[in-house]
Amino acid sequence: FRKLCMIWTAAILAMTAPAAIDFTLEDVRRRPRKLSEYREKKAFVVVFLDTECPLANLYLPTLARIHKDYSARGVQVLGISSSGNDSFNRVAGYAEERAIPFPILKDFDGKVAELFGATRSPQAFVLHAGRVARYSGRIDDQYAPGVRKPKPTREDLREALEEVLAGKRVSVPKTEPAGCLIEVLRPGPEKVTYNKE
């Protein structure tokens, strides 16, 4: 009976466990990048950016430092543009002009933003090695609309990364991202009619 209960419990846990996140997007050199191909990584930072968002641009140096500090510890940082206003060429030029040291990917139809539930730029997500999200929200509290501190008082993204790398539960798994709304361009109706549209 005990063995049957253990099998049943394991099956229930497997059904209710969060599914691993995966996606394939093109980087600025048109190379496909698939999240599940980074098998050796211990954690991931996925951050949604927008070339026209002032707040996202303010955070680029912070993200570059996070990439530098954590890449040797097995963390992969990926930037994603899901904005309908960002063409592929604009995103590629943005990455080159600003010398962004981590891959920038283009989410043409906004499906990856939808997969993550991303609504703002910048909005960061931390995933553990199994590609399950453990943190979502702001990078830190240094910048927000109308707020510009000399330095942050809480570095939420770094805190979450440290806890994930240590195998701990993330103490603050969700914060409110502050920034520009991600405006995804959706295709319109196939045929516009007077009585429907």
Secondary structure, DSSP 8 states (H G I E B T S, - for coil): -HHHHHHHHHHHHHHHS------EEEETTS-EEEGGG-TT-SEEEEEEE-TT-HHHHHTHHHHHHHHHHHGGGTEEEEEEE--TT--HHHHHHHHHHTT--S-EEE-TTSHHHHHHT--EESEEEEEETT--EEEEE-S-SSEETTEE-SS-S--HHHHHHHHHHTT---SS-B----SEE--------SS--TTT-
